[in-house]
Amino acid sequence: MLRLVILAILLVVVYFMVRSALRGLLAKRQDHARGELSGQASEMVQDPVCGMFVPKEGALFIRNSDRTYFFCGNSCRDTYEKKLSSV
């Protein structure tokens, strides 16, 4: 009985170690796909609606005449568009 308990504990530990290693590999692959492994920090831009800072590469944006506005998500972009159309 004691052997089964020890075996179960070892299996749980091995499971969490393998899961952690796989998550690390997947995170590195995603970072590499985004180009973040080049050693350069991505430029951060501020959302004019909520004030959140987001990486410029992944941000949604609107070009208005000669200026570009960046947004964290669709809801902030839509709110800004409504604000522009009401003016």
N, CA, C and O atoms as a printed pandas DataFrame, in Angstrom:
     atom_number atom_name residue_name chain_id  residue_number  x_coord  y_coord  z_coord
0              1         N          MET        A               1    0.818   -1.193    0.000
1              2        CA          MET        A               1    0.000    0.000    0.000
2              3         C          MET        A               1    0.861    1.255    0.000
3              4         O          MET        A               1    0.577    2.219   -0.712
4              5         N          LEU        A               2    1.925    1.231    0.814
5              6        CA          LEU        A               2    2.836    2.371    0.874
6              7         C          LEU        A               2    3.515    2.595   -0.473
7              8         O          LEU        A               2    3.741    3.736   -0.875
8              9         N          ARG        A               3    3.834    1.524   -1.160
9             10        CA          ARG        A               3    4.457    1.622   -2.482
10            11         C          ARG        A               3    3.521    2.315   -3.474
11            12         O          ARG        A               3    3.975    3.122   -4.285
12            13         N          LEU        A               4    2.242    2.017   -3.422
13            14        CA          LEU        A               4    1.282    2.647   -4.318
14            15         C          LEU        A               4    1.171    4.147   -4.045
15            16         O          LEU        A               4    1.075    4.937   -4.984
16            17         N          VAL        A               5    1.182    4.538   -2.803
17            18        CA          VAL        A               5    1.108    5.958   -2.443
18            19         C          VAL        A               5    2.349    6.684   -2.952
19            20         O          VAL        A               5    2.242    7.768   -3.527
20            21         N          ILE        A               6    3.518    6.098   -2.747
21            22        CA          ILE        A               6    4.765    6.710   -3.209
22            23         C          ILE        A               6    4.770    6.794   -4.734
23            24         O          ILE        A               6    5.183    7.812   -5.289
24            25         N          LEU        A               7    4.323    5.753   -5.415
25            26        CA          LEU        A               7    4.247    5.745   -6.870
26            27         C          LEU        A               7    3.292    6.828   -7.362
27            28         O          LEU        A               7    3.591    7.519   -8.336
28            29         N          ALA        A               8    2.159    6.983   -6.708
29            30        CA          ALA        A               8    1.191    8.012   -7.101
30            31         C          ALA        A               8    1.780    9.406   -6.932
31            32         O          ALA        A               8    1.593   10.268   -7.791
32            33         N          ILE        A               9    2.483    9.630   -5.841
33            34        CA          ILE        A               9    3.113   10.934   -5.603
34            35         C          ILE        A               9    4.167   11.210   -6.672
35            36         O          ILE        A               9    4.244   12.323   -7.192
36            37         N          LEU        A              10    4.966   10.224   -6.996
37            38        CA          LEU        A              10    5.982   10.385   -8.032
38            39         C          LEU        A              10    5.350   10.680   -9.393
39            40         O          LEU        A              10    5.854   11.518  -10.141
40            41         N          LEU        A              11    4.269   10.009   -9.712
41            42        CA          LEU        A              11    3.587   10.256  -10.987
42            43         C          LEU        A              11    3.043   11.677  -11.056
43            44         O          LEU        A              11    3.116   12.322  -12.102
44            45         N          VAL        A              12    2.505   12.159   -9.960
45            46        CA          VAL        A              12    1.990   13.529   -9.926
46            47         C          VAL        A              12    3.123   14.529  -10.117
47            48         O          VAL        A              12    2.979   15.498  -10.862
48            49         N          VAL        A              13    4.247   14.297   -9.449
49            50        CA          VAL        A              13    5.403   15.189   -9.590
50            51         C          VAL        A              13    5.907   15.179  -11.032
51            52         O          VAL        A              13    6.179   16.241  -11.592
52            53         N          VAL        A              14    6.034   14.022  -11.632
53            54        CA          VAL        A              14    6.491   13.921  -13.018
54            55         C          VAL        A              14    5.509   14.609  -13.954
55            56         O          VAL        A              14    5.927   15.291  -14.890
56            57         N          TYR        A              15    4.223   14.445  -13.719
57            58        CA          TYR        A              15    3.207   15.091  -14.542
58            59         C          TYR        A              15    3.386   16.609  -14.530
59            60         O          TYR        A              15    3.378   17.239  -15.587
60            61         N          PHE        A              16    3.544   17.196  -13.355
61            62        CA          PHE        A              16    3.689   18.654  -13.258
62            63         C          PHE        A              16    5.003   19.127  -13.874
63            64         O          PHE        A              16    5.055   20.215  -14.447
64            65         N          MET        A              17    6.047   18.340  -13.767
65            66        CA          MET        A              17    7.321   18.721  -14.377
66            67         C          MET        A              17    7.214   18.717  -15.898
67            68         O          MET        A              17    7.696   19.640  -16.554
68            69         N          VAL        A              18    6.593   17.700  -16.457
69            70        CA          VAL        A              18    6.429   17.614  -17.912
70            71         C          VAL        A              18    5.527   18.746  -18.400
71            72         O          VAL        A              18    5.816   19.374  -19.420
72            73         N          ARG        A              19    4.454   19.005  -17.688
73            74        CA          ARG        A              19    3.540   20.078  -18.080
74            75         C          ARG        A              19    4.239   21.436  -18.054
75            76         O          ARG        A              19    4.041   22.253  -18.953
76            77         N          SER        A              20    5.038   21.675  -17.049
77            78        CA          SER        A              20    5.783   22.924  -16.945
78            79         C          SER        A              20    6.790   23.064  -18.092
79            80         O          SER        A              20    6.933   24.140  -18.674
80            81         N          ALA        A              21    7.477   21.980  -18.404
81            82        CA          ALA        A              21    8.455   22.013  -19.491
82            83         C          ALA        A              21    7.770   22.282  -20.824
83            84         O          ALA        A              21    8.286   23.059  -21.629
84            85         N          LEU        A              22    6.631   21.665  -21.076
85            86        CA          LEU        A              22    5.906   21.890  -22.328
86            87         C          LEU        A              22    5.404   23.327  -22.428
87            88         O          LEU        A              22    5.462   23.925  -23.502
88            89         N          ARG        A              23    4.919   23.881  -21.336
89            90        CA          ARG        A              23    4.477   25.275  -21.352
90            91         C          ARG        A              23    5.641   26.204  -21.667
91            92         O          ARG        A              23    5.475   27.173  -22.407
92            93         N          GLY        A              24    6.802   25.922  -21.120
93            94        CA          GLY        A              24    7.981   26.731  -21.396
94            95         C          GLY        A              24    8.373   26.676  -22.860
95            96         O          GLY        A              24    8.721   27.698  -23.452
96            97         N          LEU        A              25    8.319   25.494  -23.444
97            98        CA          LEU        A              25    8.645   25.354  -24.858
98            99         C          LEU        A              25    7.638   26.079  -25.734
99           100         O          LEU        A              25    8.023   26.739  -26.699
100          101         N          LEU        A              26    6.360   25.968  -25.414
101          102        CA          LEU        A              26    5.337   26.645  -26.198
102          103         C          LEU        A              26    5.458   28.166  -26.071
103          104         O          LEU        A              26    5.253   28.883  -27.049
104          105         N          ALA        A              27    5.784   28.654  -24.899
105          106        CA          ALA        A              27    5.948   30.099  -24.706
106          107         C          ALA        A              27    7.128   30.610  -25.519
107          108         O          ALA        A              27    7.045   31.683  -26.117
108          109         N          LYS        A              28    8.226   29.859  -25.551
109          110        CA          LYS        A              28    9.375   30.270  -26.348
110          111         C          LYS        A              28    9.017   30.295  -27.825
111          112         O          LYS        A              28    9.435   31.199  -28.549
112          113         N          ARG        A              29    8.253   29.320  -28.277
113          114        CA          ARG        A              29    7.853   29.270  -29.682
114          115         C          ARG        A              29    6.977   30.468  -30.030
115          116         O          ARG        A              29    7.141   31.058  -31.098
116          117         N          GLN        A              30    6.053   30.837  -29.150
117          118        CA          GLN        A              30    5.181   31.984  -29.404
118          119         C          GLN        A              30    5.980   33.279  -29.388
119          120         O          GLN        A              30    5.746   34.158  -30.217
120          121         N          ASP        A              31    6.918   33.409  -28.458
121          122        CA          ASP        A              31    7.757   34.604  -28.414
122          123         C          ASP        A              31    8.589   34.720  -29.681
123          124         O          ASP        A              31    8.758   35.811  -30.226
124          125         N          HIS        A              32    9.104   33.597  -30.143
125          126        CA          HIS        A              32    9.913   33.612  -31.354
126          127         C          HIS        A              32    9.060   34.004  -32.555
127          128         O          HIS        A              32    9.520   34.743  -33.425
128          129         N          ALA        A              33    7.826   33.521  -32.610
129          130        CA          ALA        A              33    6.932   33.872  -33.704
130          131         C          ALA        A              33    6.616   35.365  -33.704
131          132         O          ALA        A              33    6.382   35.946  -34.764
132          133         N          ARG        A              34    6.606   35.986  -32.540
133          134        CA          ARG        A              34    6.344   37.416  -32.438
134          135         C          ARG        A              34    7.599   38.247  -32.669
135          136         O          ARG        A              34    7.519   39.471  -32.779
136          137         N          GLY        A              35    8.741   37.604  -32.742
137          138        CA          GLY        A              35    9.983   38.328  -32.949
138          139         C          GLY        A              35   10.558   38.935  -31.691
139          140         O          GLY        A              35   11.393   39.836  -31.774
140          141         N          GLU        A              36   10.139   38.470  -30.530
141          142        CA          GLU        A              36   10.599   39.049  -29.281
142          143         C          GLU        A              36   11.930   38.483  -28.820
143          144         O          GLU        A              36   12.500   38.980  -27.849
144          145         N          LEU        A              37   12.437   37.466  -29.482
145          146        CA          LEU        A              37   13.701   36.887  -29.074
146          147         C          LEU        A              37   14.886   37.611  -29.696
147          148         O          LEU        A              37   16.033   37.230  -29.461
148          149         N          SER        A              38   14.628   38.640  -30.478
149          150        CA          SER        A              38   15.703   39.354  -31.133
150          151         C          SER        A              38   16.484   40.225  -30.162
151          152         O          SER        A              38   17.521   40.775  -30.533
152          153         N          GLY        A              39   16.012   40.365  -28.930
153          154        CA          GLY        A              39   16.706   41.170  -27.950
154          155         C          GLY        A              39   16.237   42.607  -27.919
155          156         O          GLY        A              39   16.654   43.375  -27.053
156          157         N          GLN        A              40   15.375   42.983  -28.849
157          158        CA          GLN        A              40   14.868   44.345  -28.882
158          159         C          GLN        A              40   13.552   44.408  -28.123
159          160         O          GLN        A              40   12.677   43.559  -28.294
160          161         N          ALA        A              41   13.428   45.418  -27.293
161          162        CA          ALA        A              41   12.175   45.608  -26.571
162          163         C          ALA        A              41   11.162   46.221  -27.519
163          164         O          ALA        A              41   11.489   47.120  -28.293
164          165         N          SER        A              42    9.931   45.733  -27.455
165          166        CA          SER        A              42    8.906   46.279  -28.329
166          167         C          SER        A              42    8.443   47.628  -27.789
167          168         O          SER        A              42    8.401   47.849  -26.579
168          169         N          GLU        A              43    8.101   48.512  -28.697
169          170        CA          GLU        A              43    7.646   49.846  -28.304
170          171         C          GLU        A              43    6.241   49.746  -27.715
171          172         O          GLU        A              43    5.373   49.067  -28.263
172          173         N          MET        A              44    6.032   50.424  -26.605
173          174        CA          MET        A              44    4.731   50.432  -25.944
174          175         C          MET        A              44    4.000   51.722  -26.307
175          176         O          MET        A              44    4.596   52.799  -26.334
176          177         N          VAL        A              45    2.706   51.600  -26.586
177          178        CA          VAL        A              45    1.874   52.753  -26.898
178          179         C          VAL        A              45    0.694   52.769  -25.943
179          180         O          VAL        A              45    0.286   51.727  -25.429
180          181         N          GLN        A              46    0.143   53.961  -25.705
181          182        CA          GLN        A              46   -0.943   54.093  -24.740
182          183         C          GLN        A              46   -2.273   54.216  -25.461
183          184         O          GLN        A              46   -2.418   54.996  -26.402
184          185         N          ASP        A              47   -3.237   53.436  -25.004
185          186        CA          ASP        A              47   -4.605   53.490  -25.513
186          187         C          ASP        A              47   -5.228   54.813  -25.053
187          188         O          ASP        A              47   -5.225   55.100  -23.856
188          189         N          PRO        A              48   -5.766   55.633  -25.983
189          190        CA          PRO        A              48   -6.332   56.920  -25.584
190          191         C          PRO        A              48   -7.655   56.806  -24.831
191          192         O          PRO        A              48   -8.086   57.773  -24.203
192          193         N          VAL        A              49   -8.300   55.656  -24.881
193          194        CA          VAL        A              49   -9.590   55.490  -24.212
194          195         C          VAL        A              49   -9.415   55.058  -22.761
195          196         O          VAL        A              49   -9.902   55.727  -21.850
196          197         N          CYS        A              50   -8.721   53.939  -22.545
197          198        CA          CYS        A              50   -8.596   53.402  -21.185
198          199         C          CYS        A              50   -7.259   53.710  -20.529
199          200         O          CYS        A              50   -7.110   53.535  -19.319
200          201         N          GLY        A              51   -6.275   54.168  -21.317
201          202        CA          GLY        A              51   -4.976   54.518  -20.760
202          203         C          GLY        A              51   -4.017   53.352  -20.604
203          204         O          GLY        A              51   -2.918   53.520  -20.073
204          205         N          MET        A              52   -4.416   52.180  -21.057
205          206        CA          MET        A              52   -3.573   50.992  -20.923
206          207         C          MET        A              52   -2.425   51.042  -21.933
207          208         O          MET        A              52   -2.604   51.502  -23.061
208          209         N          PHE        A              53   -1.248   50.566  -21.523
209          210        CA          PHE        A              53   -0.112   50.482  -22.431
210          211         C          PHE        A              53   -0.090   49.103  -23.070
211          212         O          PHE        A              53   -0.222   48.090  -22.383
212          213         N          VAL        A              54    0.079   49.067  -24.399
213          214        CA          VAL        A              54    0.108   47.815  -25.148
214          215         C          VAL        A              54    1.294   47.832  -26.109
215          216         O          VAL        A              54    1.740   48.905  -26.516
216          217         N          PRO        A              55    1.817   46.647  -26.482
217          218        CA          PRO        A              55    2.894   46.614  -27.475
218          219         C          PRO        A              55    2.381   47.107  -28.826
219          220         O          PRO        A              55    1.297   46.720  -29.263
220          221         N          LYS        A              56    3.144   47.943  -29.471
221          222        CA          LYS        A              56    2.723   48.549  -30.726
222          223         C          LYS        A              56    2.459   47.497  -31.809
223          224         O          LYS        A              56    1.546   47.658  -32.619
224          225         N          GLU        A              57    3.255   46.422  -31.824
225          226        CA          GLU        A              57    3.112   45.413  -32.874
226          227         C          GLU        A              57    1.764   44.711  -32.833
227          228         O          GLU        A              57    1.222   44.378  -33.887
228          229         N          GLY        A              58    1.208   44.477  -31.658
229          230        CA          GLY        A              58   -0.031   43.723  -31.552
230          231         C          GLY        A              58   -1.262   44.578  -31.332
231          232         O          GLY        A              58   -2.362   44.046  -31.178
232          233         N          ALA        A              59   -1.101   45.897  -31.314
233          234        CA          ALA        A              59   -2.228   46.774  -30.992
234          235         C          ALA        A              59   -3.113   47.018  -32.207
235          236         O          ALA        A              59   -2.649   47.025  -33.347
236          237         N          LEU        A              60   -4.392   47.216  -31.936
237          238        CA          LEU        A              60   -5.321   47.658  -32.973
238          239         C          LEU        A              60   -5.095   49.145  -33.179
239          240         O          LEU        A              60   -4.660   49.836  -32.257
240          241         N          PHE        A              61   -5.383   49.649  -34.375
241          242        CA          PHE        A              61   -5.117   51.065  -34.604
242          243         C          PHE        A              61   -6.124   51.672  -35.574
243          244         O          PHE        A              61   -6.819   50.971  -36.310
244          245         N          ILE        A              62   -6.176   53.005  -35.545
245          246        CA          ILE        A              62   -6.966   53.806  -36.479
246          247         C          ILE        A              62   -6.062   54.922  -36.966
247          248         O          ILE        A              62   -5.386   55.577  -36.172
248          249         N          ARG        A              63   -6.054   55.136  -38.270
249          250        CA          ARG        A              63   -5.300   56.271  -38.821
250          251         C          ARG        A              63   -6.293   57.391  -39.081
251          252         O          ARG        A              63   -7.267   57.222  -39.815
252          253         N          ASN        A              64   -6.031   58.526  -38.472
253          254        CA          ASN        A              64   -6.896   59.695  -38.611
254          255         C          ASN        A              64   -6.034   60.833  -39.138
255          256         O          ASN        A              64   -5.196   61.368  -38.413
256          257         N          SER        A              65   -6.233   61.198  -40.377
257          258        CA          SER        A              65   -5.431   62.190  -41.108
258          259         C          SER        A              65   -3.949   61.832  -41.009
259          260         O          SER        A              65   -3.528   60.854  -41.625
260          261         N          ASP        A              66   -3.153   62.575  -40.271
261          262        CA          ASP        A              66   -1.717   62.299  -40.205
262          263         C          ASP        A              66   -1.298   61.614  -38.904
263          264         O          ASP        A              66   -0.102   61.474  -38.646
264          265         N          ARG        A              67   -2.243   61.189  -38.091
265          266        CA          ARG        A              67   -1.934   60.602  -36.789
266          267         C          ARG        A              67   -2.502   59.183  -36.694
267          268         O          ARG        A              67   -3.556   58.890  -37.259
268          269         N          THR        A              68   -1.801   58.315  -35.982
269          270        CA          THR        A              68   -2.252   56.943  -35.757
270          271         C          THR        A              68   -2.530   56.762  -34.275
271          272         O          THR        A              68   -1.700   57.103  -33.433
272          273         N          TYR        A              69   -3.702   56.224  -33.959
273          274        CA          TYR        A              69   -4.108   55.952  -32.579
274          275         C          TYR        A              69   -4.134   54.445  -32.370
275          276         O          TYR        A              69   -4.684   53.710  -33.190
276          277         N          PHE        A              70   -3.541   53.987  -31.274
277          278        CA          PHE        A              70   -3.450   52.562  -30.979
278          279         C          PHE        A              70   -4.379   52.213  -29.825
279          280         O          PHE        A              70   -4.580   53.013  -28.911
280          281         N          PHE        A              71   -4.954   50.985  -29.879
281          282        CA          PHE        A              71   -5.940   50.555  -28.894
282          283         C          PHE        A              71   -5.632   49.153  -28.390
283          284         O          PHE        A              71   -5.048   48.333  -29.098
284          285         N          CYS        A              72   -6.045   48.895  -27.134
285          286        CA          CYS        A              72   -5.796   47.586  -26.528
286          287         C          CYS        A              72   -6.765   46.526  -27.037
287          288         O          CYS        A              72   -6.431   45.341  -27.048
288          289         N          GLY        A              73   -7.949   46.929  -27.453
289          290        CA          GLY        A              73   -8.935   45.959  -27.904
290          291         C          GLY        A              73  -10.033   46.605  -28.731
291          292         O          GLY        A              73  -10.050   47.817  -28.945
292          293         N          ASN        A              74  -10.950   45.758  -29.190
293          294        CA          ASN        A              74  -12.048   46.233  -30.044
294          295         C          ASN        A              74  -12.968   47.209  -29.331
295          296         O          ASN        A              74  -13.441   48.168  -29.940
296          297         N          SER        A              75  -13.228   46.980  -28.047
297          298        CA          SER        A              75  -14.175   47.856  -27.350
298          299         C          SER        A              75  -13.631   49.279  -27.241
299          300         O          SER        A              75  -14.383   50.238  -27.416
300          301         N          CYS        A              76  -12.357   49.429  -26.960
301          302        CA          CYS        A              76  -11.761   50.772  -26.887
302          303         C          CYS        A              76  -11.732   51.422  -28.267
303          304         O          CYS        A              76  -11.998   52.617  -28.399
304          305         N          ARG        A              77  -11.413   50.646  -29.282
305          306        CA          ARG        A              77  -11.395   51.202  -30.640
306          307         C          ARG        A              77  -12.787   51.653  -31.058
307          308         O          ARG        A              77  -12.946   52.727  -31.637
308          309         N          ASP        A              78  -13.804   50.826  -30.764
309          310        CA          ASP        A              78  -15.178   51.185  -31.117
310          311         C          ASP        A              78  -15.646   52.425  -30.359
311          312         O          ASP        A              78  -16.324   53.285  -30.920
312          313         N          THR        A              79  -15.278   52.510  -29.081
313          314        CA          THR        A              79  -15.639   53.689  -28.279
314          315         C          THR        A              79  -15.016   54.942  -28.881
315          316         O          THR        A              79  -15.668   55.984  -28.959
316          317         N          TYR        A              80  -13.767   54.849  -29.303
317          318        CA          TYR        A              80  -13.084   56.002  -29.904
318          319         C          TYR        A              80  -13.720   56.384  -31.234
319          320         O          TYR        A              80  -13.888   57.567  -31.528
320          321         N          GLU        A              81  -14.074   55.382  -32.038
321          322        CA          GLU        A              81  -14.736   55.660  -33.324
322          323         C          GLU        A              81  -16.069   56.353  -33.114
323          324         O          GLU        A              81  -16.399   57.284  -33.849
324          325         N          LYS        A              82  -16.850   55.914  -32.115
325          326        CA          LYS        A              82  -18.119   56.570  -31.818
326          327         C          LYS        A              82  -17.900   58.005  -31.382
327          328         O          LYS        A              82  -18.661   58.900  -31.750
328          329         N          LYS        A              83  -16.853   58.219  -30.595
329          330        CA          LYS        A              83  -16.529   59.571  -30.133
330          331         C          LYS        A              83  -16.170   60.473  -31.327
331          332         O          LYS        A              83  -16.580   61.633  -31.378
332          333         N          LEU        A              84  -15.402   59.929  -32.289
333          334        CA          LEU        A              84  -15.036   60.694  -33.466
334          335         C          LEU        A              84  -16.242   61.003  -34.349
335          336         O          LEU        A              84  -16.353   62.104  -34.889
336          337         N          SER        A              85  -17.138   60.042  -34.497
337          338        CA          SER        A              85  -18.305   60.258  -35.358
338          339         C          SER        A              85  -19.313   61.227  -34.743
339          340         O          SER        A              85  -20.071   61.864  -35.475
340          341         N          SER        A              86  -19.338   61.350  -33.431
341          342        CA          SER        A              86  -20.284   62.267  -32.782
342          343         C          SER        A              86  -19.787   63.701  -32.796
343          344         O          SER        A              86  -20.563   64.626  -32.556
344          345         N          VAL        A              87  -18.496   63.900  -33.076
345          346        CA          VAL        A              87  -17.941   65.268  -33.065
346          347         C          VAL        A              87  -18.162   65.947  -34.374
347          348         O          VAL        A              87  -17.763   67.099  -34.547
